[in-house]
Amino acid sequence: MADAQPPQIDTTRPSIARVYDAFVGGKDNFEVDREVLRQIQQLAPEAVQVGRQCRAWLIRVVRFMAGNAGVDQFLDLGSGLPTAENTHQAAQRLNHEATVIYVDNDPSVAAHGRALLEENEYTHFAVADLRDPESVLNHESVRKYLDLDRPVGLIHSNTLHHVTNDENPKAIMRAYLDALAPGSYLAISHLHNPADGSSRAKLAEESQVQFNAMMGSCFYRSRAEIQALFDGLEMIEPGLVHLFDWWPDGPRLTEPSDGEYNLLGGVARKP
């Protein structure tokens, strides 16, 4: 099934993809999206640095998969708007024939992302909702360009904390993993509430309220809840850790902020 005509872009309401674009210093956002960033910065002035931390983690993860793990096809779910460096650029720097399928249902991404992301024959975009694994896995672009009988790098970078408990993120992940071949890899980054009475827990609680008031859905989950999304997989060292501790590019010279501590990420392999 070909992509349907994307919905009209609503510039009066914030978009998750455009808000993230504002967080990483992009230009594809509107005043309503920047207002969300400003509100969050009142709670966490380091919000922009947190956004950059997330993107840097993603690039390190893709380099690991395309390099050490030898993965040559990627499914990036909830990919968002293009920024300074993207999944296909990181993967194709190591293997110029690595195939990357970006998936997003945000109208802004559908309108702008395709033109900017589909820059070569190995990079494609699918308009679909990551909460519906069947529609994603049966999408024309996924069926045409990915071989699900071979290992795939599945990426959930800052997506699953926008999935409600009623939508059952664990079941969503299980549906994707069941469809992937052994030797596939899963990468997840997720907002975390340590629930320990610390300043980080307070920031998580306050940010969750603010995000939900302005954007609709955002859930800081416990370590156990995030770890459960990897059930049945073999975690790659160092396991589920703060993003800045997942194979950093160099020594840490400054102490991370509370906002940076409120994200966990990990990579695992399907046996």
N, C-alpha and C positions, 0 to 999 in steps of 0.2 A: 504494500500500500504506500503510495507516494505521500509526501507531507501535505497536510491540508494547509490552506491559506492561514498564516499565523494571525492570531487576534491582534486587534489594534493596540498600540502602545498607549497606556494610560499614564500621562505625565502628572496626574494629580495625586497618585498614590505611590508610595515607595515600592520598589521592586527588589527582591532579595539579590538578584544578579547585579543590579545597578548600585545597590548599597555596598556590596562587596567591591565593586569597581571603584567606588569612592574611597573605600578603606585602603586600597592599594595604590591610590593616586592616579586612577584612570580618568579618562575624559568622557566616557559614555554614560553619564549620569545627569540627573536633573536636580533642581533645588530641593525638591521633596526628599530625594535620596540623601543629599548632603546634610539635610536637617536631621535625619536619623543619625548620621555620623557625628554631628555636633552634639546631639543629645547623649550619645554613648560616651563621647569624649568628656562630658561633664562628670561622668562616673569613672571613666578610665581614660585619662589624657593620652595614654600610650596606645590607643586603639589603632592608629595607622601602623605603628611598629608591629602590632599583633597581626595585622593583615599581611604585612611583608613577611613575617615569620611563617605564616601559613603557606604562602607561595613558595618560599625558599624550601620548606619541607617537601612540598609536592615535587619540585624539580629534583631534589636529592633522591626521592623515592623512584621517580621515573628513570633517573640515571642508573640506579641500582637494578631495576627490572630489565632495562634495555641492555645494560652492560653485564654485570655479574650473573644475573639470572638468565640472560639470553632470550628474553621475551621480545617478540617482534610484532605483536598486535595488542592494541590497547582499547579499552572501552572506558571513557571518562564520563561519568554520570553527573549531571548537574554541573556541567563544566563552567557555566558562567560566561561573562564577556572576556574577550582576549585582553591580555595585559602584556607586560614587558617580555616575559618568557612563558611559553605555553607547553603543554604536554607534548605536542607533536615536534616542537623544536628541540626539546630536551632529548626525546627518543631518537629523532632522526639525525641528531648530531653524532650519535653513536652508531646508528644503522639507518642509512638514508632511505631504506625501503620499509622501515617500520610503519605499519598501518595504525592509524588512530581514528577512532570514531568518537566524536563529541556528541553528547546527548543533553538537551535542555528543552524545557517547554515554556521558558520565559519569552514573551513577545519581543523584548528588546534584543535578546540573544538571537532569536530566530531572524530578526530583521538585520542585525549588524554582524553577528558572530559568523554566520556562514561565509559572508564575503571575505572576512578577515582571516578566518581559520582554514578554509578550504583552499590553501595556497599551492597545493600540489596534488598529484594523482593518488597519493597514499593517505590523504587527510580528508575526512568527510564529516558531515554534520547531520544529525537526525533530530527532528522535532518530536519529542516524546516525553512522557512523565515517568521519572525514575521510580515512582511509587507503584508503577504497573509493570513489573518485570516481563510479563508475557508480551505486552505491546512493544517494549524495548527490544526484546530478543527476537521478535518476529518482524521488526521494522525492516523495510526493504534494504536500507543501507547496511544494517547489521548482517542480514542474511547474505548480502552480496559481497561484502568486503572482509568479514571476519570468518575464520574457520573455527567453529566452536569445538571441533574434534582435536584441536591443538591448544596449547596453553595461551591464556589471555591474561593481560594485566588489567584488573578491574579496579577503578579508582572512585572512591567516595571521599572527595576532599571538601570538608565542611558542608556536607549535604544532609546527613542523617539526623542532625540535631534540628532540622526543620520538618522532620517527619514526626507526627504525633504518636503517642502510645497507642491510641485507638487504631492507627493505621499499621501498627505492628512492624516496626523496623526490623526486628529479628526474623520475622517470617519473610519479609521482602528480601533480606540478605540471603536466606536459605534458598529462595527461588532462584536467585542469580547463581549461587554457588552450585546448586544441583545441575545447572545447565552448562557449567564450565568443565573443561577437561582436567584430569589430574595434571599437576605441574603448573596450574594457573596460580596467580598471585592476587591477593586482595590488599588494598591500601585504604585505611580509614583514618581521617582526622575528625575530632568531635569535641565540642565544648564540654567541659568537665566541672562538676561541683564537688569539691572534696567533702562538703557537709561536716566540717570539723570545727566549726565556730571561728575559723580564722578570717583574716581580711579577704582572702581569696574566696572563701565560701560566701561572705557577705557581698562581694562584687558579683559573683555568679548569680545570686538571688536577685540582686537589684537590676543587673543587666537583663536577666530573663524577663522580668516584669516590663522593663523598658522596651525590649525587642518585641515582646508580644503585643504591647499596647500600640506599637507603631507599624509592625510588619506582619502580625498574624500568628506566626508559629516559630518558636525557638526554645529548645529545651536543653538545659545543662544536665547531663546525666552522670550517674556514679561510675566509678571505675569498673565495677562489676557489670553494670549494664552495657558499657561500651565493650568490655572484653567479651561479653556474651555474643556480640555480633560476629566474632571470629570463631565461634564454636565449630569444632571438627577440623580446624586447620592447624598447621604447624607454624607457630610464631617465629619470625626471623628475629635474631638478636638485634637490639636489646629488648624486644618485646613491646608492650604498650607503655609508652613513656611520654614525657613532655616533648613537644615538637623539637625544641632546641637540643634535646639529648639524643635524637634519632640520627646517628651518624653525621654529626656536624662537620662543616667544611674546615673548621679550625678551632682553636681554643676560644673559650668564652671569656671575653675581656670585661664584661659588665654583668651585673646581677639582673636576671630577667624580671620584668614587672609582674604584678599579680595577674594582669590580663594574659600574659604569655604562659603563666603557670596554669591558666584555666583552659588549656587545650591539651588533649592527649592524642597521640597518633601511633599507628603500628602497621606492620606489613606481615602477612602470613601466606603460607603456601598450601595449596590443596594437595593432599597426599595421593 
